[in-house]
Amino acid sequence: MSVHIAITKHAQKQNTIIREFIYLDQKREEYIEEVISQCKNGETFTTEKINQVTLKINELAKSGKTPQRKYVTIDMVQEYVNK
């Protein structure tokens, strides 16, 4: 029975990591869209919120269960908008 409990705990832990990644990745995409919109409108913007979430995503990636994400720079956003 203890093997079953150990497997269940392991699966729950993996599931928690994956759900956290999905949530954070969605947040990151929201922040990216927000920054793109601000850049298109000529407003001042920062990538701080994006990169804070990226840091958390990359911490989760250390578990080997989720991918890493690149940090976003102001130049990257401006280059994307200018395309």
C-alpha positions in Angstrom: 0.0 0.0 0.0 2.9 2.4 0.7 4.1 2.2 -2.9 0.6 3.2 -4.1 0.7 6.2 -1.7 4.2 7.2 -2.9 3.1 7.0 -6.6 0.0 9.1 -5.8 2.0 11.8 -4.1 4.5 11.9 -6.9 1.8 12.2 -9.5 0.1 14.9 -7.5 3.3 16.9 -7.2 3.9 16.7 -11.0 0.3 17.7 -11.6 0.8 20.7 -9.3 4.0 21.8 -11.1 2.3 21.5 -14.5 -0.8 23.4 -13.4 1.4 26.2 -12.0 3.3 26.3 -15.2 0.1 26.7 -17.3 -1.1 29.5 -15.0 2.2 31.4 -15.1 2.6 30.9 -18.9 -0.9 32.4 -19.4 -0.1 35.3 -17.1 3.1 35.9 -19.0 1.3 36.0 -22.3 -1.2 38.5 -20.9 1.6 40.7 -19.8 3.3 40.4 -23.2 0.0 41.4 -25.0 -0.4 44.4 -22.6 3.2 45.6 -23.3 2.7 45.2 -27.0 -0.4 47.3 -26.9 1.3 50.0 -24.8 4.2 50.0 -27.3 1.9 50.3 -30.3 0.1 53.2 -28.6 3.4 55.0 -28.0 3.1 54.6 -24.2 5.9 54.1 -21.8 6.2 50.4 -20.8 8.4 48.0 -18.9 9.0 44.3 -19.1 9.3 43.9 -15.4 6.1 41.9 -14.8 6.8 39.6 -17.8 10.3 38.8 -16.4 9.1 38.3 -12.9 6.7 35.6 -14.2 9.5 34.3 -16.4 11.7 33.9 -13.4 9.0 31.8 -11.7 8.5 29.7 -14.8 12.3 29.0 -15.1 12.4 28.0 -11.4 9.6 25.4 -12.1 11.6 24.3 -15.2 14.4 23.2 -12.9 12.2 20.2 -12.0 12.6 19.0 -15.6 8.8 18.8 -16.1 8.2 22.1 -17.8 10.0 24.2 -20.4 12.0 27.4 -19.8 11.0 30.8 -21.2 13.3 33.6 -22.4 13.4 36.9 -20.6 11.9 39.7 -22.6 13.7 43.1 -23.3 12.2 46.4 -24.3 14.1 46.1 -27.6 12.5 42.8 -28.3 9.0 44.3 -27.8 9.9 47.3 -30.0 11.3 45.1 -32.7 8.2 42.9 -32.7 5.9 45.9 -32.9 7.9 47.5 -35.7 7.6 44.4 -37.9 
